[in-house]
Amino acid sequence: MLKLSVEEIIEKISKEELFEAVSRDYSFTLKVEAYVPYVCGAVHDGHQFRKELWNNCKHTAYERWYEEDPETKNMVISHPIIIAGLDSRFEYDLNRAPETAIYEDAWGKQLWHKPLSNEMKEKSLQKHFNFYSVVHALISKIEEKFDCCVVYDMHSYNWQRWDREVPTWNLGTANVDNTKYALYIESWRKILEEMPFPNGIKSSSKINDTFQGNGYFLKYITENFNNTLVLATEIAKVYCDEIHQVNYPEVVSAVEKYLRTALKSHAETFYKSFKL
C-alpha cells in the first residue's frame, strides 16, 4: 500500500491509475483495483484516536468502539473501489458536516474534560476536508467515465439498545430521489433480506425503520452529483457481542462472501439502466 498526499491521490484518479493508498496523515484509505461504476464506502470503520487527545477524552476506548462501525470495510473488502476512514468518529465524524463534525458531547455524555483548542479542531477538520476532496475527485471520475454511479455506504448499529424488534438491515433513503431510484432501492433491500446468516441469525431488511439516511457522506455526494445513488446501508451488530466487545469473524465472513457477488450484481444492473 502506498502512502500518498491528497494531491497525489487525486492525480492518480484523474489519470485513471490503479492503486491502493493510505493518506499521508493516515486518516483514510482508498483502493482502486479497477474503474467500475460503483464505490463502497466505510466512513465509520476507523478506531484511531490521536494520542494528544487521550487524556482529555472522557469516553473509554470501549465506549468509542461501541459507537463506531467496526468490520464494515471488511464486509466489502473484495470490491474494486473502497474508501474507508481510519480515524474514530470521536475525533471527527466523516458522516457529519464540517461545522458539526467535532463532538462536544456524544450519546448523552460530555466528550472532553476541557474544550478543544482551535488548533486541535483544525487538525481534525483538515483531515475531514482532505477526505471529501478525494471523494469529490473519485465520484467525478466515475460519473465522467460511466455516466452514473452507485455508492454502497456501509454502516452498522447497536440493535440491543432498541426496545423493539429491529431489522438486521436498514436502508436510509430520506435524502435520495426515491422516484428515480425506487426500483434499485427495493431490489437492494430484497437482496439484503435474502442473505443467509450463520448461527441461526435471522435476516430482515427494512427502509427508514431505525435510520433515515441523514449522513453527510450521502448528502454531500447526492447534492454534488446528479447521477449517483448513495445507498446508506446499516447492518445490526449481529456480527459481534456489542456489550463485551467480541467480534464474530464467521459472521463477518458470511456477509463478505454474500456481498461479493450480490452487491456486484446489483451494481451491474443499476449501471445497465442508467448509463447514457
C-alpha positions in Angstrom: 0.0 0.0 0.0 1.3 3.4 -1.0 1.4 6.4 1.4 0.3 9.4 -0.7 -0.7 13.0 -0.2 -4.2 14.1 -1.1 -2.9 15.8 -4.2 -1.1 12.6 -5.3 -4.2 10.5 -4.8 -6.3 13.0 -6.8 -3.7 13.0 -9.6 -3.8 9.2 -9.8 -7.6 9.3 -10.0 -7.5 11.9 -12.8 -5.1 9.7 -14.8 -7.3 6.6 -14.0 -4.4 4.8 -12.4 -4.9 1.7 -10.3 -3.5 1.9 -6.8 -4.1 1.2 -3.1 -3.1 4.0 -0.8 -3.3 5.4 2.7 -3.4 9.1 3.0 -0.1 10.7 4.2 -1.7 11.6 7.6 -3.0 8.0 7.9 -6.6 9.2 8.2 -8.2 7.2 5.4 -7.5 4.5 2.8 -8.5 4.2 -0.9 -8.3 1.2 -3.1 -8.9 1.3 -6.8 -8.3 -2.1 -8.4 -10.4 -1.3 -11.4 -12.6 1.7 -12.5 -16.1 0.4 -12.2 -19.4 2.3 -11.9 -19.8 1.6 -8.2 -18.0 2.5 -5.0 -18.0 1.0 -1.5 -17.6 3.4 1.5 -17.0 2.7 5.2 -16.6 6.1 6.8 -17.1 4.9 10.4 -14.8 1.8 10.2 -11.9 3.6 11.9 -10.8 3.4 15.5 -7.7 5.5 15.6 -7.6 8.3 18.1 -4.9 10.9 18.3 -2.7 10.4 21.3 -2.7 14.1 22.2 -6.5 13.8 22.8 -6.4 10.7 25.1 -6.1 12.4 28.4 -8.7 15.0 27.6 -11.4 12.4 26.5 -14.0 11.2 29.0 -15.0 8.3 26.8 -13.2 5.0 27.1 -11.8 3.1 24.1 -14.7 0.6 24.6 -17.3 3.4 24.6 -15.8 4.7 21.4 -15.7 1.3 19.8 -19.3 0.7 20.8 -20.4 3.7 18.6 -18.1 3.0 15.7 -18.8 0.7 12.8 -16.1 -2.0 13.1 -15.7 -4.5 10.3 -17.8 -2.5 7.8 -14.8 -2.2 5.5 -14.1 -6.0 5.7 -17.7 -6.7 4.6 -17.0 -5.2 1.2 -13.2 -5.9 1.1 -13.3 -7.8 -2.2 -14.8 -5.0 -4.3 -12.6 -2.9 -6.6 -13.2 0.6 -5.2 -13.3 1.1 -1.4 -12.8 4.3 0.5 -12.7 4.0 4.3 -11.9 6.1 7.3 -9.2 5.1 9.7 -9.9 7.7 12.5 -12.6 7.3 15.1 -15.7 9.4 14.7 -14.9 10.6 18.2 -12.1 12.7 16.8 -14.2 14.0 13.9 -17.2 12.5 12.2 -16.9 12.0 8.5 -20.6 11.5 8.4 -21.3 15.0 9.7 -20.9 18.4 8.0 -17.6 20.2 9.0 -19.4 22.6 11.4 -20.7 19.7 13.5 -18.1 17.0 12.8 -16.3 17.5 16.1 -18.4 16.4 19.1 -18.8 18.3 22.3 -20.9 15.5 23.7 -21.6 12.0 22.4 -24.6 9.9 23.2 -25.6 11.9 26.3 -22.1 12.2 27.8 -19.7 15.1 27.6 -16.7 14.1 25.5 -14.0 16.4 26.7 -12.7 17.3 30.1 -11.7 20.7 28.7 -12.9 22.3 25.4 -10.7 21.6 22.5 -8.4 24.4 21.3 -8.9 25.8 17.8 -5.6 24.2 16.9 -6.8 20.8 17.9 -10.0 21.2 16.0 -8.2 22.4 12.9 -6.0 19.3 12.8 -9.1 17.2 12.6 -11.1 19.3 10.3 -8.2 19.3 7.8 -8.5 15.5 7.6 -12.2 15.8 7.1 -11.6 18.3 4.3 -9.0 16.0 2.7 -11.3 13.1 2.7 -14.1 14.9 0.9 -11.6 16.4 -1.6 -10.8 12.8 -2.6 -14.5 11.7 -2.5 -15.3 14.6 -4.9 -12.5 13.6 -7.3 -13.4 9.9 -7.2 -17.2 10.3 -7.9 -16.4 12.9 -10.6 -14.2 10.4 -12.4 -16.7 7.6 -12.1 -19.6 9.8 -13.4 -17.4 11.1 -16.2 -16.4 7.6 -17.2 -19.6 5.7 -16.8 -22.4 8.5 -16.8 -23.6 7.2 -13.4 -22.5 5.6 -10.1 -24.0 3.8 -7.2 -22.3 4.1 -3.8 -22.8 1.5 -1.1 -22.4 3.5 2.1 -21.8 0.8 4.8 -22.6 1.3 8.4 -23.6 -0.7 11.5 -25.8 0.0 14.5 -26.3 -1.3 18.1 -29.5 -3.2 17.9 -29.6 -4.2 21.6 -30.2 -0.6 22.7 -33.6 -0.7 21.0 -36.7 -1.7 23.0 -38.5 -3.2 20.0 -37.6 -5.7 17.2 -35.4 -4.0 14.7 -34.3 -5.2 11.2 -31.0 -6.9 10.5 -30.5 -4.4 7.7 -31.8 -0.9 7.4 -31.7 1.3 4.3 -31.9 5.1 4.8 -33.4 6.8 1.8 -34.9 10.1 3.1 -32.3 12.2 1.2 -32.2 10.4 -2.2 -34.5 10.5 -5.2 -37.0 7.8 -4.3 -38.9 8.2 -7.5 -35.9 7.9 -9.8 -34.3 5.1 -7.9 -37.3 3.3 -6.4 -36.6 0.0 -8.2 -33.0 -0.1 -7.2 -33.6 0.8 -3.6 -36.2 -2.0 -3.3 -34.0 -4.5 -5.1 -31.1 -3.8 -2.8 -33.4 -4.2 0.3 -34.6 -7.5 -1.1 -31.0 -8.7 -1.8 -30.1 -7.9 1.9 -33.2 -9.6 3.2 -32.3 -12.8 1.4 -28.8 -13.1 2.8 -28.2 -16.3 4.7 -26.5 -15.8 8.1 -24.7 -18.5 10.2 -25.5 -19.2 13.8 -29.3 -19.0 13.3 -29.3 -15.2 12.9 -32.4 -14.0 11.2 -32.1 -11.8 8.2 -34.7 -9.0 7.8 -34.4 -5.7 5.9 -36.5 -2.5 6.1 -36.4 1.0 4.7 -36.1 4.0 7.1 -37.0 1.9 10.1 -34.2 2.7 12.5 -32.3 5.3 10.5 -33.3 7.5 7.6 -30.0 8.1 5.8 -29.3 11.6 7.1 -25.5 11.3 7.0 -23.2 13.9 5.4 -21.4 11.3 3.2 -24.7 10.6 1.4 -25.8 14.2 1.4 -22.5 15.5 0.1 -22.5 13.1 -2.9 -26.2 13.5 -3.6 -26.0 17.3 -3.6 -22.9 17.4 -5.8 -23.6 14.7 -8.3 -26.8 14.3 -10.3 -26.4 10.7 -11.5 -25.1 8.9 -8.3 -27.3 6.9 -6.0 -26.0 6.5 -2.4 -27.4 3.5 -0.5 -27.0 4.1 3.2 -26.8 0.5 4.4 -26.9 -0.3 8.1 -26.3 -3.8 9.5 -27.4 -4.5 13.0 -24.3 -5.6 15.0 -25.2 -9.2 14.9 -21.6 -9.8 13.8 -20.3 -9.1 17.3 -21.1 -9.0 21.0 -21.6 -5.3 21.4 -21.6 -5.5 25.2 -18.4 -7.5 25.6 -16.5 -6.2 22.5 -16.1 -9.6 20.8 -16.2 -9.9 17.0 -17.7 -12.9 15.3 -15.4 -13.5 12.3 -17.6 -16.2 10.9 -20.5 -13.8 10.6 -18.3 -11.0 9.0 -17.0 -13.6 6.6 -20.5 -14.8 5.7 -21.6 -11.2 4.9 -18.5 -10.5 2.8 -19.0 -13.8 0.9 -22.6 -13.0 0.1 -22.0 -9.3 -0.8 -19.1 -10.3 -3.0 -21.5 -11.5 -5.7 -24.8 -9.9 -4.7 -23.5 -6.4 -4.4 -21.7 -6.6 -7.7 -24.8 -8.0 -9.4 -26.9 -5.1 -8.1 -24.3 -2.5 -9.3 -24.2 -4.1 -12.8 -28.0 -4.0 -13.1 -28.0 -0.3 -11.9 -25.4 0.6 -14.5 -27.2 -1.0 -17.4 -30.3 1.0 -16.6 -28.7 4.4 -16.1 -25.8 4.6 -18.5 -26.4 7.1 -21.3 
